[in-house]
Amino acid sequence: MYETTYHRATSVADAASKLAGAEEAKILSGGQTLLPTMKQRLAAPSDLVDVAHVAQMKGIAETGGALRIGAATTHAEVAGSDIVRRLAPGLADLAGHIGDPHVRHRGTIGGSLANNDPAADYPAAALALGATIVTDRREIAAADFFTGLFETALEEGEIVTAVIFPACAACAYAKYPNPASRYAMAGVFLARTGAGIRAAVTGAGASGVFRHEGLEAALAESLTPQAAAGVATDPGTLISDIHGSAEYRANLIAVMAKRAAAKLAS
């Protein structure tokens, strides 16, 4: 790695100050993406501002019937939380299948959302559940937050501090993981809300995570695995790479939607 200066932030304000005072700083939380990138010399920040120990950015709580998760909360903490399992069981299940135990005990929900890897799991949950991403400057609806592959609405130096998920007892997630990385080659998150069925797909979209209107329409009429499996996805909108063609991923979406619908129906 290139030489860098490490800072441990004591508060959100302290982190913001250290970011502003550095030449080219990066936020460090779990480091599951940033550190490997630095080791490969694909990134060379002048400073690293560690927010993993900022109390304001940790913890899980129920607030006004919604679920608030601090950005520095690990995947393992989300997966093991009784509050998450009660208010959004599909989210707890999703977190419990991210990577391996090492990744789940180091990686954080805020880091995953801010990185917006097109194969990450949390973006599908955020989009399907209609989450709100809270930063040190504002609140951003999930529908406006994800803007493209590895791209978000975050401005320079803006820090994700928490994520708010509306409570949704009827939600489920199914993914087909890459055998090596455990990233989703296709993942489908379904949520039954007061506004109807919402479906979001990760791991397959050419522009990243996306709402699947066809799935939503079909499941609104019949919330069954058969209805989900019968929905086709245009391969022209999907990723094709060494791990699988767009046509293969289109089939995976149907299979994962069927599995998620079976969980939801039960």
JOQUI-V951568 format. One record per backbone hydrogen bond with DSSP energy under -1.0 kcal/mol. CO is the residue of the C=O (numbers start at 1). NH is the residue of the N-H. Records with the same first field share a line. If there is no record, write none. Layout:
CO->NH + NH
This chain:
5->48
7->50
11->15
12->16
13->17
14->18
15->19
16->20
17->21
19->22
24->46 + 47
26->49
28->51
31->35
33->37
34->38
35->39
36->40
37->42
38->41
46->5
47->26
48->7
49->28
50->9
51->54
54->57
55->58
57->72
59->70
61->68
63->66
66->63
67->165
68->61
69->163
70->73
71->110
73->109
74->78
75->79
76->80
81->85
82->86
83->87
84->88
87->168
88->91 + 92
89->93
90->94
91->95
92->96
94->97
95->98
100->104
101->105
103->107
104->76
107->75
108->112
109->113
110->114
111->115
112->116
116->150
117->120
118->203
119->184
121->124 + 125
122->126
123->127
124->128
125->129
126->131
131->142
132->164
133->140
134->161 + 162
138->135
140->133
141->144 + 145
142->146
145->153
148->151
151->147 + 148
155->158
159->136
161->71
162->134
163->69
164->132
165->67
170->192
172->190
174->188
176->185
178->182
183->178
186->176
187->202
188->174
189->200
190->172
191->198
193->196
196->193
198->191
199->212
200->189
201->210
202->187
204->239
205->208
210->201
212->216
213->217
214->218
215->219
216->220
217->221
218->222
222->224
224->228
225->229
226->230
228->231
234->237
235->238
237->206
244->241
245->249
246->250
247->251
248->252
249->253
250->254
251->255
252->256
253->257
254->258
255->259
256->260
257->261
258->262
259->263
260->264
261->265
262->266
